[in-house]
């Protein structure tokens, strides 16, 4: 059975983009600044951030629309430029995302099913970085690949430290 489309996948399939790849005229600095706030890209210089912005697309999503479903394969990373959205985990926890937040970072790398669902609370203006052009960017810009590896290694170390701390609390030490 084919998965239900999301607002973003439908918009991209229709070609109903606000722009045709890369930042709209006059938005390059805003997109570069937004990407600099994404932990996966925060260690990059302006040249590398501009390279990422050039492969991104801008999509507008209506309030109440599903941006991603939990069980769908991850095909993009999203940066919220305007609006709010709610992330819901399988355990039922909910978190609000606002302008400047991102989600789907790992999915752009491995394409595996998403671990949470995201629904638009208000109209969203999203920067969408698709999984298809990303490998070519990594080939063309090895410093981007290195920065991502460093960020992911940091995440692993933080998770290991949190797990060790939780284990110590559980054992009473």
Buried (B, 14 or more C-beta within 10 A) or exposed (E): EEEEBBBBBBBBEEEEBBBEEBBEEEBBEBBBEBBBEBEBBEBBEEEBBBBBBBBBBBBBBEEEBBBBBBEBBBBBBBBBBEBBBBBBEEEEEEEEBEBEBBBBBBBBBEEEEBBBBBBBBEBBBBBBBBBEBBEEBBEEBEBBBEBBEEBBEEBEEEEEEEEEEEEEEEEEE
